[in-house]
């Protein structure tokens, strides 16, 4: 009986941590994509201005 209690007490924090880790990783990846998109837009618009001014 105590063995069952120990495993039930250990498993939930692990699954909570896994869910948090997956969510955190997905959010960081999403932020990375947003920053990359902004960087690409900024650089492409800058390069277009340079070509237009020449």
PDB file with one MODEL, atoms N, CA, C and O in Angstrom:
MODEL        1
ATOM      1  N   UNK A   1       0.817  -1.190   0.000  1.00  0.00           N
ATOM      2  CA  UNK A   1       0.000   0.000   0.000  1.00  0.00           C
ATOM      3  C   UNK A   1       0.867   1.262   0.000  1.00  0.00           C
ATOM      4  O   UNK A   1       0.601   2.196  -0.756  1.00  0.00           O
ATOM      5  N   UNK A   2       1.885   1.291   0.831  1.00  0.00           N
ATOM      6  CA  UNK A   2       2.739   2.486   0.875  1.00  0.00           C
ATOM      7  C   UNK A   2       3.501   2.665  -0.425  1.00  0.00           C
ATOM      8  O   UNK A   2       3.802   3.791  -0.819  1.00  0.00           O
ATOM      9  N   UNK A   3       3.819   1.547  -1.103  1.00  0.00           N
ATOM     10  CA  UNK A   3       4.509   1.644  -2.386  1.00  0.00           C
ATOM     11  C   UNK A   3       3.629   2.360  -3.413  1.00  0.00           C
ATOM     12  O   UNK A   3       4.124   3.178  -4.189  1.00  0.00           O
ATOM     13  N   UNK A   4       2.356   2.064  -3.421  1.00  0.00           N
ATOM     14  CA  UNK A   4       1.424   2.729  -4.321  1.00  0.00           C
ATOM     15  C   UNK A   4       1.318   4.217  -4.032  1.00  0.00           C
ATOM     16  O   UNK A   4       1.216   5.035  -4.947  1.00  0.00           O
ATOM     17  N   UNK A   5       1.344   4.556  -2.757  1.00  0.00           N
ATOM     18  CA  UNK A   5       1.293   5.970  -2.394  1.00  0.00           C
ATOM     19  C   UNK A   5       2.554   6.692  -2.838  1.00  0.00           C
ATOM     20  O   UNK A   5       2.489   7.827  -3.310  1.00  0.00           O
ATOM     21  N   UNK A   6       3.700   6.040  -2.689  1.00  0.00           N
ATOM     22  CA  UNK A   6       4.951   6.685  -3.102  1.00  0.00           C
ATOM     23  C   UNK A   6       4.978   6.940  -4.606  1.00  0.00           C
ATOM     24  O   UNK A   6       5.373   8.020  -5.044  1.00  0.00           O
ATOM     25  N   UNK A   7       4.562   5.956  -5.397  1.00  0.00           N
ATOM     26  CA  UNK A   7       4.586   6.164  -6.842  1.00  0.00           C
ATOM     27  C   UNK A   7       3.574   7.216  -7.265  1.00  0.00           C
ATOM     28  O   UNK A   7       3.841   7.988  -8.185  1.00  0.00           O
ATOM     29  N   UNK A   8       2.420   7.262  -6.614  1.00  0.00           N
ATOM     30  CA  UNK A   8       1.432   8.266  -6.997  1.00  0.00           C
ATOM     31  C   UNK A   8       1.902   9.664  -6.590  1.00  0.00           C
ATOM     32  O   UNK A   8       1.534  10.652  -7.226  1.00  0.00           O
ATOM     33  N   UNK A   9       2.710   9.750  -5.537  1.00  0.00           N
ATOM     34  CA  UNK A   9       3.237  11.053  -5.141  1.00  0.00           C
ATOM     35  C   UNK A   9       4.392  11.483  -6.035  1.00  0.00           C
ATOM     36  O   UNK A   9       4.602  12.681  -6.228  1.00  0.00           O
ATOM     37  N   UNK A  10       5.142  10.537  -6.583  1.00  0.00           N
ATOM     38  CA  UNK A  10       6.295  10.876  -7.418  1.00  0.00           C
ATOM     39  C   UNK A  10       5.866  11.202  -8.843  1.00  0.00           C
ATOM     40  O   UNK A  10       6.402  12.136  -9.440  1.00  0.00           O
ATOM     41  N   UNK A  11       4.920  10.461  -9.402  1.00  0.00           N
ATOM     42  CA  UNK A  11       4.534  10.618 -10.805  1.00  0.00           C
ATOM     43  C   UNK A  11       3.919  11.979 -11.154  1.00  0.00           C
ATOM     44  O   UNK A  11       4.322  12.572 -12.155  1.00  0.00           O
ATOM     45  N   UNK A  12       2.967  12.497 -10.381  1.00  0.00           N
ATOM     46  CA  UNK A  12       2.358  13.769 -10.793  1.00  0.00           C
ATOM     47  C   UNK A  12       3.345  14.929 -10.951  1.00  0.00           C
ATOM     48  O   UNK A  12       3.245  15.647 -11.946  1.00  0.00           O
ATOM     49  N   UNK A  13       4.293  15.160 -10.031  1.00  0.00           N
ATOM     50  CA  UNK A  13       5.230  16.261 -10.263  1.00  0.00           C
ATOM     51  C   UNK A  13       6.054  16.062 -11.538  1.00  0.00           C
ATOM     52  O   UNK A  13       6.381  17.031 -12.224  1.00  0.00           O
ATOM     53  N   UNK A  14       6.389  14.804 -11.855  1.00  0.00           N
ATOM     54  CA  UNK A  14       7.151  14.536 -13.076  1.00  0.00           C
ATOM     55  C   UNK A  14       6.329  14.912 -14.295  1.00  0.00           C
ATOM     56  O   UNK A  14       6.842  15.552 -15.213  1.00  0.00           O
ATOM     57  N   UNK A  15       5.068  14.526 -14.319  1.00  0.00           N
ATOM     58  CA  UNK A  15       4.234  14.841 -15.477  1.00  0.00           C
ATOM     59  C   UNK A  15       3.969  16.342 -15.559  1.00  0.00           C
ATOM     60  O   UNK A  15       3.891  16.896 -16.655  1.00  0.00           O
ATOM     61  N   UNK A  16       3.831  17.000 -14.417  1.00  0.00           N
ATOM     62  CA  UNK A  16       3.654  18.451 -14.409  1.00  0.00           C
ATOM     63  C   UNK A  16       4.906  19.114 -14.974  1.00  0.00           C
ATOM     64  O   UNK A  16       4.810  20.046 -15.773  1.00  0.00           O
ATOM     65  N   UNK A  17       6.083  18.633 -14.561  1.00  0.00           N
ATOM     66  CA  UNK A  17       7.330  19.192 -15.073  1.00  0.00           C
ATOM     67  C   UNK A  17       7.448  18.973 -16.574  1.00  0.00           C
ATOM     68  O   UNK A  17       7.871  19.867 -17.307  1.00  0.00           O
ATOM     69  N   UNK A  18       7.069  17.768 -17.034  1.00  0.00           N
ATOM     70  CA  UNK A  18       7.137  17.482 -18.480  1.00  0.00           C
ATOM     71  C   UNK A  18       6.229  18.418 -19.248  1.00  0.00           C
ATOM     72  O   UNK A  18       6.623  18.970 -20.276  1.00  0.00           O
ATOM     73  N   UNK A  19       5.000  18.602 -18.748  1.00  0.00           N
ATOM     74  CA  UNK A  19       4.069  19.509 -19.436  1.00  0.00           C
ATOM     75  C   UNK A  19       4.613  20.932 -19.457  1.00  0.00           C
ATOM     76  O   UNK A  19       4.525  21.619 -20.474  1.00  0.00           O
ATOM     77  N   UNK A  20       5.186  21.381 -18.310  1.00  0.00           N
ATOM     78  CA  UNK A  20       5.758  22.725 -18.247  1.00  0.00           C
ATOM     79  C   UNK A  20       6.921  22.843 -19.211  1.00  0.00           C
ATOM     80  O   UNK A  20       7.044  23.849 -19.909  1.00  0.00           O
ATOM     81  N   UNK A  21       7.779  21.832 -19.263  1.00  0.00           N
ATOM     82  CA  UNK A  21       8.955  21.862 -20.136  1.00  0.00           C
ATOM     83  C   UNK A  21       8.535  21.919 -21.599  1.00  0.00           C
ATOM     84  O   UNK A  21       9.096  22.687 -22.380  1.00  0.00           O
ATOM     85  N   UNK A  22       7.551  21.108 -21.969  1.00  0.00           N
ATOM     86  CA  UNK A  22       7.078  21.103 -23.362  1.00  0.00           C
ATOM     87  C   UNK A  22       6.466  22.453 -23.712  1.00  0.00           C
ATOM     88  O   UNK A  22       6.735  23.006 -24.779  1.00  0.00           O
ATOM     89  N   UNK A  23       5.639  22.985 -22.807  1.00  0.00           N
ATOM     90  CA  UNK A  23       5.000  24.279 -23.055  1.00  0.00           C
ATOM     91  C   UNK A  23       6.054  25.375 -23.154  1.00  0.00           C
ATOM     92  O   UNK A  23       5.985  26.223 -24.042  1.00  0.00           O
ATOM     93  N   UNK A  24       7.027  25.362 -22.248  1.00  0.00           N
ATOM     94  CA  UNK A  24       8.076  26.366 -22.244  1.00  0.00           C
ATOM     95  C   UNK A  24       8.902  26.278 -23.523  1.00  0.00           C
ATOM     96  O   UNK A  24       9.248  27.303 -24.109  1.00  0.00           O
ATOM     97  N   UNK A  25       9.216  25.070 -23.956  1.00  0.00           N
ATOM     98  CA  UNK A  25       9.996  24.882 -25.179  1.00  0.00           C
ATOM     99  C   UNK A  25       9.226  25.388 -26.389  1.00  0.00           C
ATOM    100  O   UNK A  25       9.797  26.040 -27.263  1.00  0.00           O
ATOM    101  N   UNK A  26       7.927  25.090 -26.443  1.00  0.00           N
ATOM    102  CA  UNK A  26       7.108  25.557 -27.564  1.00  0.00           C
ATOM    103  C   UNK A  26       7.027  27.082 -27.587  1.00  0.00           C
ATOM    104  O   UNK A  26       7.088  27.688 -28.656  1.00  0.00           O
ATOM    105  N   UNK A  27       6.889  27.707 -26.411  1.00  0.00           N
ATOM    106  CA  UNK A  27       6.829  29.166 -26.347  1.00  0.00           C
ATOM    107  C   UNK A  27       8.140  29.787 -26.799  1.00  0.00           C
ATOM    108  O   UNK A  27       8.137  30.773 -27.536  1.00  0.00           O
ATOM    109  N   UNK A  28       9.270  29.217 -26.361  1.00  0.00           N
ATOM    110  CA  UNK A  28      10.564  29.752 -26.778  1.00  0.00           C
ATOM    111  C   UNK A  28      10.756  29.604 -28.281  1.00  0.00           C
ATOM    112  O   UNK A  28      11.290  30.502 -28.931  1.00  0.00           O
ATOM    113  N   UNK A  29      10.325  28.476 -28.835  1.00  0.00           N
ATOM    114  CA  UNK A  29      10.431  28.269 -30.275  1.00  0.00           C
ATOM    115  C   UNK A  29       9.572  29.284 -31.014  1.00  0.00           C
ATOM    116  O   UNK A  29       9.995  29.835 -32.031  1.00  0.00           O
ATOM    117  N   UNK A  30       8.362  29.535 -30.508  1.00  0.00           N
ATOM    118  CA  UNK A  30       7.460  30.497 -31.120  1.00  0.00           C
ATOM    119  C   UNK A  30       8.064  31.898 -31.073  1.00  0.00           C
ATOM    120  O   UNK A  30       8.018  32.629 -32.063  1.00  0.00           O
ATOM    121  N   UNK A  31       8.636  32.279 -29.912  1.00  0.00           N
ATOM    122  CA  UNK A  31       9.297  33.580 -29.791  1.00  0.00           C
ATOM    123  C   UNK A  31      10.458  33.683 -30.766  1.00  0.00           C
ATOM    124  O   UNK A  31      10.659  34.728 -31.384  1.00  0.00           O
ATOM    125  N   UNK A  32      11.226  32.602 -30.910  1.00  0.00           N
ATOM    126  CA  UNK A  32      12.336  32.593 -31.850  1.00  0.00           C
ATOM    127  C   UNK A  32      11.843  32.846 -33.270  1.00  0.00           C
ATOM    128  O   UNK A  32      12.448  33.619 -34.013  1.00  0.00           O
ATOM    129  N   UNK A  33      10.748  32.196 -33.645  1.00  0.00           N
ATOM    130  CA  UNK A  33      10.209  32.390 -34.989  1.00  0.00           C
ATOM    131  C   UNK A  33       9.742  33.824 -35.204  1.00  0.00           C
ATOM    132  O   UNK A  33       9.938  34.384 -36.283  1.00  0.00           O
ATOM    133  N   UNK A  34       9.130  34.420 -34.191  1.00  0.00           N
ATOM    134  CA  UNK A  34       8.668  35.811 -34.302  1.00  0.00           C
ATOM    135  C   UNK A  34       9.865  36.740 -34.478  1.00  0.00           C
ATOM    136  O   UNK A  34       9.847  37.610 -35.349  1.00  0.00           O
ATOM    137  N   UNK A  35      10.902  36.570 -33.664  1.00  0.00           N
ATOM    138  CA  UNK A  35      12.084  37.427 -33.771  1.00  0.00           C
ATOM    139  C   UNK A  35      12.778  37.247 -35.112  1.00  0.00           C
ATOM    140  O   UNK A  35      13.255  38.211 -35.710  1.00  0.00           O
ATOM    141  N   UNK A  36      12.829  35.998 -35.579  1.00  0.00           N
ATOM    142  CA  UNK A  36      13.457  35.727 -36.875  1.00  0.00           C
ATOM    143  C   UNK A  36      12.677  36.397 -37.991  1.00  0.00           C
ATOM    144  O   UNK A  36      13.260  36.970 -38.911  1.00  0.00           O
ATOM    145  N   UNK A  37      11.347  36.324 -37.905  1.00  0.00           N
ATOM    146  CA  UNK A  37      10.494  36.959 -38.921  1.00  0.00           C
ATOM    147  C   UNK A  37      10.728  38.466 -38.927  1.00  0.00           C
ATOM    148  O   UNK A  37      10.873  39.070 -39.990  1.00  0.00           O
ATOM    149  N   UNK A  38      10.764  39.075 -37.741  1.00  0.00           N
ATOM    150  CA  UNK A  38      11.002  40.523 -37.661  1.00  0.00           C
ATOM    151  C   UNK A  38      12.365  40.881 -38.225  1.00  0.00           C
ATOM    152  O   UNK A  38      12.509  41.876 -38.935  1.00  0.00           O
ATOM    153  N   UNK A  39      13.364  40.069 -37.907  1.00  0.00           N
ATOM    154  CA  UNK A  39      14.716  40.320 -38.394  1.00  0.00           C
ATOM    155  C   UNK A  39      14.748  40.253 -39.916  1.00  0.00           C
ATOM    156  O   UNK A  39      15.350  41.104 -40.572  1.00  0.00           O
ATOM    157  N   UNK A  40      14.094  39.233 -40.472  1.00  0.00           N
ATOM    158  CA  UNK A  40      14.067  39.090 -41.933  1.00  0.00           C
ATOM    159  C   UNK A  40      13.344  40.263 -42.589  1.00  0.00           C
ATOM    160  O   UNK A  40      13.804  40.780 -43.607  1.00  0.00           O
ATOM    161  N   UNK A  41      12.228  40.684 -42.022  1.00  0.00           N
ATOM    162  CA  UNK A  41      11.477  41.806 -42.586  1.00  0.00           C
ATOM    163  C   UNK A  41      12.307  43.075 -42.509  1.00  0.00           C
ATOM    164  O   UNK A  41      12.364  43.837 -43.475  1.00  0.00           O
ATOM    165  N   UNK A  42      12.947  43.313 -41.377  1.00  0.00           N
ATOM    166  CA  UNK A  42      13.768  44.510 -41.205  1.00  0.00           C
ATOM    167  C   UNK A  42      14.920  44.520 -42.196  1.00  0.00           C
ATOM    168  O   UNK A  42      15.164  45.529 -42.858  1.00  0.00           O
ATOM    169  N   UNK A  43      15.628  43.406 -42.301  1.00  0.00           N
ATOM    170  CA  UNK A  43      16.779  43.362 -43.195  1.00  0.00           C
ATOM    171  C   UNK A  43      16.374  43.431 -44.659  1.00  0.00           C
ATOM    172  O   UNK A  43      17.077  44.054 -45.456  1.00  0.00           O
ATOM    173  N   UNK A  44      15.288  42.824 -45.029  1.00  0.00           N
ATOM    174  CA  UNK A  44      14.870  42.876 -46.429  1.00  0.00           C
ATOM    175  C   UNK A  44      14.414  44.286 -46.787  1.00  0.00           C
ATOM    176  O   UNK A  44      14.665  44.748 -47.900  1.00  0.00           O
ATOM    177  N   UNK A  45      13.753  44.972 -45.868  1.00  0.00           N
ATOM    178  CA  UNK A  45      13.324  46.338 -46.159  1.00  0.00           C
ATOM    179  C   UNK A  45      14.524  47.278 -46.215  1.00  0.00           C
ATOM    180  O   UNK A  45      14.540  48.215 -47.013  1.00  0.00           O
ATOM    181  N   UNK A  46      15.520  47.037 -45.381  1.00  0.00           N
ATOM    182  CA  UNK A  46      16.733  47.857 -45.435  1.00  0.00           C
ATOM    183  C   UNK A  46      17.473  47.643 -46.750  1.00  0.00           C
ATOM    184  O   UNK A  46      17.923  48.599 -47.384  1.00  0.00           O
ATOM    185  N   UNK A  47      17.592  46.410 -47.145  1.00  0.00           N
ATOM    186  CA  UNK A  47      18.297  46.122 -48.394  1.00  0.00           C
ATOM    187  C   UNK A  47      17.528  46.676 -49.584  1.00  0.00           C
ATOM    188  O   UNK A  47      18.143  47.114 -50.555  1.00  0.00           O
ATOM    189  N   UNK A  48      16.201  46.668 -49.535  1.00  0.00           N
ATOM    190  CA  UNK A  48      15.408  47.232 -50.619  1.00  0.00           C
ATOM    191  C   UNK A  48      15.615  48.739 -50.708  1.00  0.00           C
ATOM    192  O   UNK A  48      15.677  49.292 -51.806  1.00  0.00           O
ATOM    193  N   UNK A  49      15.720  49.396 -49.578  1.00  0.00           N
ATOM    194  CA  UNK A  49      15.967  50.833 -49.571  1.00  0.00           C
ATOM    195  C   UNK A  49      17.329  51.141 -50.172  1.00  0.00           C
ATOM    196  O   UNK A  49      17.482  52.116 -50.908  1.00  0.00           O
ATOM    197  N   UNK A  50      18.299  50.327 -49.865  1.00  0.00           N
ATOM    198  CA  UNK A  50      19.638  50.565 -50.383  1.00  0.00           C
ATOM    199  C   UNK A  50      19.651  50.423 -51.905  1.00  0.00           C
ATOM    200  O   UNK A  50      20.287  51.211 -52.605  1.00  0.00           O
ATOM    201  N   UNK A  51      18.950  49.423 -52.402  1.00  0.00           N
ATOM    202  CA  UNK A  51      18.923  49.226 -53.845  1.00  0.00           C
ATOM    203  C   UNK A  51      18.171  50.376 -54.520  1.00  0.00           C
ATOM    204  O   UNK A  51      18.536  50.813 -55.611  1.00  0.00           O
ATOM    205  N   UNK A  52      17.124  50.857 -53.861  1.00  0.00           N
ATOM    206  CA  UNK A  52      16.361  51.944 -54.454  1.00  0.00           C
ATOM    207  C   UNK A  52      17.162  53.245 -54.473  1.00  0.00           C
ATOM    208  O   UNK A  52      17.036  54.039 -55.405  1.00  0.00           O
ATOM    209  N   UNK A  53      17.962  53.457 -53.476  1.00  0.00           N
ATOM    210  CA  UNK A  53      18.703  54.714 -53.403  1.00  0.00           C
ATOM    211  C   UNK A  53      19.862  54.739 -54.382  1.00  0.00           C
ATOM    212  O   UNK A  53      20.305  55.814 -54.786  1.00  0.00           O
ATOM    213  N   UNK A  54      20.365  53.561 -54.775  1.00  0.00           N
ATOM    214  CA  UNK A  54      21.476  53.524 -55.735  1.00  0.00           C
ATOM    215  C   UNK A  54      20.927  53.875 -57.084  1.00  0.00           C
ATOM    216  O   UNK A  54      21.672  53.912 -58.063  1.00  0.00           O
TER     217      UNK A  54
ENDMDL
END
